Structures are given as C-alpha cells and as structure tokens.
Amino acid sequence: MKTKKSSEPIIIVMKVIMLALTAVFPLLMVTMTGAGLIYNRDSYGPVITRMGVLFIVSAVLMTAGAVFCISRKSLPNLLSAACTAVGIIMCMVLLYKLVRHADSAGWSDNYNMTPVSSMYKARVTPSLLPAAMALVISAVQFFSYNTSEERREKKRKKLERENAPSPKILDE
C-alpha cells in the first residue's frame, strides 16, 4: 500500500529546514523575549509579565506543532496544525500588543536610542516562516494519497468487524 513518491525527499528537506528554523525562532527568540519580560517584571508590571508567560506558551505550542509535524500519521498532523495555528496567532497578537505598548511608553535602546519595538519585531516576526512551513507540511501529509488510503482501509476494517456475523449461542 505504501508507495514512495517523488515529493517525499522534498518533504524531508522541508522538515529539516522547518525544525532548524523552529529551534532558532520560536524556541529561542520567542522564549527569550518572554523570559526577558518576566525577568524585568519589577519595572514592567503584571500585564507585561503575563505577556512574557504567554510568549513562552506560544513558543512551546509552535515547537510542539513542529515536532508533531514529523509524523506522517493523521492525528499528529492534525495536532501539528492546531498547535502551530494557535501558537502563531497567540504570538503575533502578543507581539502587536507589546509593540504598541513599547511605542506608547517610548521604550528605546539606551545606546543608540532606536525604538525597542523594532527589536521585538525583528526577533519575533521570523517565527512566521517555520509556522507556515509546519502548517503546509502537516496539510500536505494529512491530505496525501497514502494517508487517505490508510484512513479508508482502517474504516473498511472497522465496518467488516461491525458487520461480521455474530457467534452462535446454541450448538445446533
């Protein structure tokens, strides 16, 4: 039933690139952004501290989505798409709120007086690329011919078990 397709090496290469980008951007950059906000919580206050925690949660969700994407089975690919979508949406909403707050509060770098919001954008926005890759890979794998055939075969076997004749109760 399983056949090797010509697109399989491309998917493997995309997975490797996605995992490397996930390790750098969501896992490292977004987590460090959240950790920095938590570390400086005394000067930022509870709202920004909660943003820091939620940044870390979004990074964990995006990383989990990338890890689930490795599997070629249906359920992990669905989980991958869900985790990745929730994680990236959460991350971008938090980034928008943090940038808006940083600009309104006039946060800037102490050395060259550039707005801190541009630093946050530069660190967090590249997380869109591995998240998009995870979504594409999980969708391609979920809707692939082989995976669809496996699901059909599983349903067929289940129907055969349900429609099998029941065992005789009396010996006649």
Backbone bond lengths (Angstrom), bond angles and torsions (degrees), N, CA, C in turn:
res aa  C-N    CA-C-N  psi(-1)  N-CA   C-N-CA  omega(-1)  CA-C   N-CA-C  phi
1 M - - - 1.448 - - 1.529 110.68 -
2 K 1.324 117.81 -37.80 1.455 119.58 -178.99 1.517 109.91 -81.82
3 T 1.305 114.41 127.30 1.452 119.65 177.97 1.515 108.97 -121.39
4 K 1.292 115.96 145.58 1.457 120.39 179.07 1.525 108.10 -84.42
5 K 1.323 115.50 124.19 1.458 120.17 -179.47 1.525 109.31 -100.80
6 S 1.310 115.25 161.33 1.461 119.34 179.59 1.520 111.28 -73.51
7 S 1.339 118.68 -19.21 1.462 121.01 -179.69 1.526 112.42 -83.05
8 E 1.325 118.04 -10.49 1.455 120.85 -177.26 1.527 113.23 -60.10
9 P 1.347 120.69 -44.81 1.477 119.24 177.73 1.534 112.42 -61.60
10 I 1.311 116.80 -33.77 1.468 119.69 178.06 1.523 110.50 -64.78
11 I 1.323 116.34 -42.06 1.466 120.85 178.99 1.528 110.18 -64.28
12 I 1.321 117.03 -40.48 1.468 120.29 179.06 1.528 110.47 -63.27
13 V 1.316 117.12 -43.94 1.469 120.82 178.46 1.529 110.18 -63.55
14 M 1.333 116.19 -42.39 1.466 119.58 177.73 1.532 111.38 -62.11
15 K 1.328 117.18 -38.32 1.471 120.72 178.52 1.528 111.14 -63.64
16 V 1.326 116.18 -43.08 1.470 120.27 -179.97 1.530 110.13 -63.52
17 I 1.323 116.31 -46.19 1.469 120.31 178.97 1.525 110.36 -63.10
18 M 1.345 116.63 -43.42 1.460 120.82 179.82 1.528 111.28 -61.69
19 L 1.336 116.99 -42.81 1.468 119.31 179.95 1.523 111.48 -65.79
20 A 1.333 117.23 -39.10 1.467 119.88 177.97 1.531 110.65 -65.15
21 L 1.328 116.48 -44.91 1.473 119.85 178.18 1.517 111.72 -65.79
22 T 1.327 116.95 -35.12 1.464 120.42 177.93 1.518 110.69 -65.66
23 A 1.324 116.70 -38.80 1.465 119.73 179.18 1.525 111.01 -64.41
24 V 1.331 116.78 -34.85 1.461 119.85 -177.92 1.526 112.22 -81.97
25 F 1.318 116.82 -52.00 1.464 118.59 -170.34 1.530 113.95 -86.30
26 P 1.320 120.83 -69.78 1.463 116.43 -178.80 1.527 112.85 -63.82
27 L 1.314 116.27 -45.87 1.460 117.70 -173.71 1.526 112.48 -70.66
28 L 1.305 118.31 -43.81 1.461 120.38 -177.08 1.532 112.25 -90.07
29 M 1.305 117.48 -58.08 1.466 120.62 -172.99 1.526 113.23 -67.43
30 V 1.325 116.96 -48.26 1.467 119.27 -178.12 1.526 110.04 -68.48
31 T 1.330 116.83 -40.28 1.466 119.82 178.15 1.522 110.73 -64.17
32 M 1.310 117.66 -42.25 1.462 120.17 179.71 1.530 111.50 -68.11
33 T 1.312 117.78 -33.69 1.460 120.69 175.02 1.514 109.63 -62.22
34 G 1.333 116.08 -47.66 1.463 120.30 177.72 1.515 111.97 -62.96
35 A 1.325 117.14 -41.84 1.463 120.77 179.75 1.530 111.34 -64.90
36 G 1.332 116.55 -37.30 1.469 119.78 177.76 1.519 111.92 -65.16
37 L 1.334 115.82 -39.29 1.464 119.02 177.91 1.531 110.85 -66.72
38 I 1.334 116.61 -38.02 1.470 120.02 178.02 1.518 110.48 -70.36
39 Y 1.335 117.35 -41.13 1.464 121.64 -178.59 1.528 111.29 -60.81
40 N 1.317 117.44 -38.59 1.467 121.93 -179.07 1.527 111.96 -97.20
41 R 1.314 117.08 29.28 1.461 121.13 -175.38 1.518 113.73 -61.21
42 D 1.334 118.24 -26.14 1.463 120.27 179.99 1.529 111.51 -63.57
43 S 1.323 116.73 -36.06 1.465 119.15 -179.23 1.526 112.71 -93.25
44 Y 1.348 118.43 -16.41 1.460 120.43 -176.92 1.521 113.88 -96.29
45 G 1.299 117.92 -32.34 1.461 120.36 -178.96 1.522 112.78 97.39
46 P 1.340 116.70 173.91 1.469 120.77 -173.32 1.532 114.53 -70.46
47 V 1.325 118.46 -31.25 1.470 120.30 -178.64 1.532 109.93 -66.49
48 I 1.306 116.76 -47.16 1.466 120.88 179.63 1.533 110.29 -68.11
49 T 1.330 117.39 -33.47 1.466 120.91 176.92 1.527 110.12 -63.19
50 R 1.334 116.97 -42.77 1.472 120.51 176.71 1.529 110.57 -62.93
51 M 1.318 116.61 -37.43 1.466 119.71 175.49 1.524 110.46 -60.12
52 G 1.327 116.11 -40.63 1.464 120.28 178.68 1.519 111.60 -61.46
53 V 1.321 116.48 -43.58 1.464 120.55 178.56 1.529 109.87 -63.73
54 L 1.325 116.40 -42.96 1.458 119.99 -179.08 1.533 112.10 -68.85
55 F 1.334 117.47 -30.88 1.467 119.90 173.48 1.531 109.55 -61.07
56 I 1.319 116.29 -43.49 1.470 120.10 179.72 1.525 110.09 -64.88
57 V 1.329 117.48 -41.75 1.463 121.00 177.78 1.532 110.25 -61.12
58 S 1.327 116.85 -43.31 1.466 119.26 179.66 1.523 110.96 -65.01
59 A 1.317 117.97 -37.05 1.466 120.83 177.50 1.525 110.93 -64.82
60 V 1.326 116.35 -40.42 1.469 120.19 178.17 1.529 110.38 -65.11
61 L 1.325 117.02 -41.14 1.471 120.13 178.56 1.529 111.58 -63.50
62 M 1.330 116.98 -44.04 1.467 119.49 179.49 1.527 111.49 -65.63
63 T 1.334 116.45 -37.88 1.464 120.11 178.00 1.523 110.59 -67.46
64 A 1.328 116.60 -41.72 1.468 119.93 177.05 1.524 110.09 -61.86
65 G 1.320 116.85 -40.24 1.461 120.08 177.37 1.515 111.97 -60.69
66 A 1.321 116.44 -39.76 1.470 119.89 178.58 1.528 111.05 -67.72
67 V 1.320 117.00 -38.64 1.466 120.35 -179.97 1.532 110.47 -69.49
68 F 1.336 117.45 -42.70 1.468 120.14 177.09 1.527 111.37 -61.54
69 C 1.301 116.40 -29.73 1.462 122.35 -177.24 1.529 111.91 -66.97
70 I 1.305 118.00 -18.85 1.461 121.78 -178.48 1.526 110.47 -64.23
71 S 1.329 116.04 -39.36 1.462 120.62 -179.14 1.522 110.94 -69.31
72 R 1.335 116.20 153.23 1.453 119.99 178.14 1.523 111.48 -103.69
73 K 1.314 117.81 6.19 1.463 121.75 -179.92 1.527 109.83 -81.20
74 S 1.316 115.93 163.19 1.466 121.66 -175.03 1.520 113.55 -67.99
75 L 1.337 117.33 -51.76 1.466 120.43 -175.61 1.531 112.92 -60.76
76 P 1.337 119.54 -48.78 1.468 118.35 177.28 1.533 113.22 -59.78
77 N 1.326 117.59 -33.66 1.464 119.44 178.33 1.518 111.57 -70.00
78 L 1.327 117.40 -36.43 1.467 119.95 174.44 1.524 110.52 -65.58
79 L 1.339 116.02 -43.49 1.467 119.85 177.46 1.526 110.97 -63.18
80 S 1.313 116.46 -38.07 1.462 120.98 178.16 1.523 110.92 -60.03
81 A 1.320 115.77 -48.67 1.463 119.60 -179.38 1.530 110.91 -63.02
82 A 1.326 116.89 -42.37 1.467 120.36 -179.13 1.531 111.33 -65.74
83 C 1.325 116.63 -49.66 1.477 120.09 -179.33 1.523 111.30 -61.76
84 T 1.319 116.17 -44.53 1.455 120.18 -178.28 1.521 111.25 -64.82
85 A 1.327 116.65 -45.04 1.469 119.81 -178.78 1.525 111.13 -63.45
86 V 1.323 117.23 -46.93 1.469 120.36 179.42 1.522 110.18 -63.42
87 G 1.333 116.68 -43.31 1.462 120.72 -178.67 1.518 113.32 -63.33
88 I 1.331 117.80 -45.06 1.468 119.78 -176.74 1.522 110.89 -73.34
89 I 1.328 117.42 -36.57 1.471 119.25 177.02 1.522 109.86 -64.65
90 M 1.328 116.75 -45.25 1.459 120.53 177.97 1.523 111.03 -59.81
91 C 1.316 116.32 -44.26 1.457 121.57 -178.55 1.526 111.78 -62.86
92 M 1.318 117.41 -45.40 1.463 120.45 -178.37 1.530 112.33 -69.95
93 V 1.325 117.68 -35.48 1.467 120.26 175.66 1.522 109.79 -65.63
94 L 1.322 116.74 -43.58 1.468 120.39 177.65 1.525 111.24 -63.51
95 L 1.326 116.68 -40.84 1.462 120.31 178.20 1.523 110.34 -61.29
96 Y 1.310 116.73 -44.90 1.465 120.93 178.72 1.534 110.70 -58.43
97 K 1.330 116.52 -46.66 1.470 120.32 -179.08 1.524 111.49 -66.77
98 L 1.332 116.86 -39.89 1.463 120.25 -179.66 1.526 110.99 -67.63
99 V 1.321 117.30 -43.17 1.467 121.14 179.18 1.524 110.16 -63.84
100 R 1.319 116.11 -43.12 1.466 119.96 178.68 1.533 110.90 -61.54
101 H 1.333 116.09 -42.50 1.469 120.23 178.65 1.532 111.01 -66.74
102 A 1.339 116.38 -43.68 1.471 120.01 -178.85 1.526 111.01 -63.02
103 D 1.328 117.28 -40.48 1.465 120.35 179.14 1.528 111.54 -68.74
104 S 1.340 116.54 -40.87 1.470 118.56 -179.28 1.522 111.56 -70.82
105 A 1.339 117.08 -29.04 1.465 120.48 178.54 1.525 111.79 -86.25
106 G 1.333 117.90 -9.19 1.457 121.53 178.42 1.513 114.22 74.23
107 W 1.334 117.18 29.89 1.452 119.57 178.52 1.518 109.44 -66.48
108 S 1.341 115.17 133.16 1.464 119.54 177.44 1.512 109.91 -146.30
109 D 1.314 115.36 162.60 1.453 122.72 178.67 1.531 108.54 -68.53
110 N 1.322 117.54 137.57 1.463 121.52 -177.78 1.532 112.88 -69.10
111 Y 1.318 117.67 -24.80 1.457 120.42 -173.64 1.526 113.32 -90.74
112 N 1.325 117.75 -48.71 1.458 118.55 -176.71 1.532 113.05 -118.04
113 M 1.316 117.31 6.75 1.464 124.42 173.84 1.532 113.79 60.44
114 T 1.335 117.75 26.03 1.466 119.86 174.02 1.529 108.54 -79.99
115 P 1.312 117.29 148.65 1.470 119.22 179.89 1.535 111.63 -62.36
116 V 1.314 115.82 137.88 1.459 120.92 179.59 1.531 110.31 -68.08
117 S 1.315 116.11 -25.44 1.466 119.62 -179.53 1.526 111.25 -60.16
118 S 1.315 117.89 -34.90 1.469 119.72 178.95 1.528 110.69 -67.89
119 M 1.326 117.62 -32.70 1.456 121.27 176.35 1.530 109.91 -66.78
120 Y 1.334 116.94 -44.29 1.465 120.15 178.36 1.531 111.10 -61.68
121 K 1.312 116.49 -42.93 1.471 119.92 178.92 1.527 110.56 -61.85
122 A 1.329 116.68 -44.41 1.460 120.86 -178.01 1.527 112.05 -65.27
123 R 1.318 117.23 -31.16 1.461 120.37 -179.17 1.519 113.01 -81.46
124 V 1.323 117.04 -38.27 1.463 120.55 -169.03 1.526 113.16 -97.30
125 T 1.311 118.47 -35.74 1.457 121.47 -175.55 1.533 113.80 -58.40
126 P 1.334 120.83 -36.79 1.468 119.14 178.82 1.529 114.09 -61.65
127 S 1.319 118.40 -10.71 1.467 120.78 176.35 1.522 111.74 -65.28
128 L 1.326 116.38 -16.31 1.459 119.78 177.33 1.531 111.72 -62.42
129 L 1.329 117.31 -36.04 1.463 120.82 -176.41 1.526 112.54 -64.63
130 P 1.347 120.81 -55.06 1.469 117.75 179.58 1.528 112.41 -65.91
131 A 1.331 117.54 -30.28 1.468 119.52 177.52 1.522 110.37 -66.23
132 A 1.326 116.54 -43.23 1.466 119.93 177.87 1.527 110.54 -63.98
133 M 1.325 116.65 -40.12 1.461 119.98 178.24 1.525 110.98 -62.64
134 A 1.330 116.93 -42.56 1.468 120.56 179.18 1.520 110.86 -62.94
135 L 1.324 116.73 -40.81 1.469 119.94 178.95 1.525 111.03 -65.11
136 V 1.321 117.06 -42.99 1.465 120.48 -179.79 1.523 110.63 -66.09
137 I 1.319 117.00 -46.44 1.469 120.24 -178.63 1.521 111.07 -62.75
138 S 1.327 117.25 -44.97 1.470 118.92 -179.36 1.528 110.91 -65.34
139 A 1.332 117.52 -37.04 1.469 119.46 177.92 1.524 110.89 -67.47
140 V 1.321 117.40 -43.82 1.465 120.49 179.24 1.526 110.45 -61.50
141 Q 1.328 116.17 -43.57 1.465 119.49 -179.49 1.524 111.43 -68.34
142 F 1.328 117.61 -39.68 1.459 120.50 -178.66 1.520 111.42 -65.74
143 F 1.314 116.99 -40.40 1.458 120.90 -177.08 1.527 113.55 -94.06
144 S 1.335 117.19 8.13 1.463 119.59 179.73 1.525 110.70 -66.35
145 Y 1.289 115.32 157.43 1.462 121.34 -178.38 1.527 111.46 -60.71
146 N 1.333 116.79 -46.54 1.471 120.50 -177.62 1.520 111.77 -61.88
147 T 1.307 117.24 -42.71 1.462 120.39 179.95 1.519 110.81 -67.29
148 S 1.304 117.02 -40.00 1.469 120.61 177.34 1.524 110.77 -63.25
149 E 1.326 116.86 -41.70 1.464 120.57 178.16 1.525 111.21 -64.16
150 E 1.331 117.32 -39.80 1.466 120.31 177.60 1.526 110.75 -62.26
151 R 1.331 117.46 -41.41 1.467 120.19 178.31 1.522 110.84 -65.23
152 R 1.330 117.78 -41.65 1.467 121.15 178.15 1.527 111.42 -62.58
153 E 1.318 116.39 -43.23 1.465 121.02 179.03 1.527 110.80 -63.13
154 K 1.301 116.19 -40.25 1.466 120.65 178.79 1.535 110.27 -63.56
155 K 1.326 117.43 -43.09 1.469 121.51 177.76 1.521 110.78 -64.09
156 R 1.332 116.67 -41.70 1.457 120.93 -179.53 1.521 110.66 -62.00
157 K 1.332 117.57 -44.35 1.466 121.17 179.06 1.522 111.20 -64.47
158 K 1.332 116.36 -37.55 1.460 119.96 178.73 1.526 110.06 -64.75
159 L 1.323 117.01 -43.40 1.469 120.68 177.96 1.522 111.52 -63.91
160 E 1.321 117.53 -38.53 1.464 120.70 177.49 1.518 111.06 -62.24
161 R 1.338 116.98 -41.69 1.469 120.42 178.63 1.520 110.98 -65.51
162 E 1.353 116.16 -41.13 1.455 119.47 -179.36 1.526 111.86 -68.79
163 N 1.321 117.72 -35.27 1.455 121.63 -176.88 1.520 113.45 -94.00
164 A 1.298 118.10 5.91 1.463 121.38 179.58 1.534 108.37 -67.33
165 P 1.326 116.11 148.04 1.467 117.28 178.30 1.522 110.43 -65.23
166 S 1.300 114.81 141.54 1.469 119.29 -179.77 1.533 109.98 -75.28
167 P 1.304 117.38 152.89 1.468 119.62 -179.76 1.537 110.34 -69.34
168 K 1.321 115.51 150.68 1.463 120.24 179.68 1.515 109.56 -71.55
169 I 1.310 114.17 141.32 1.463 119.95 179.29 1.530 109.42 -87.95
170 L 1.304 117.09 -44.01 1.465 121.01 -179.12 1.511 110.04 -108.01
171 D 1.318 115.37 143.05 1.461 119.43 175.38 1.516 108.33 -85.09
172 E 1.264 117.93 115.65 1.458 121.82 179.54 1.484 111.74 -129.02
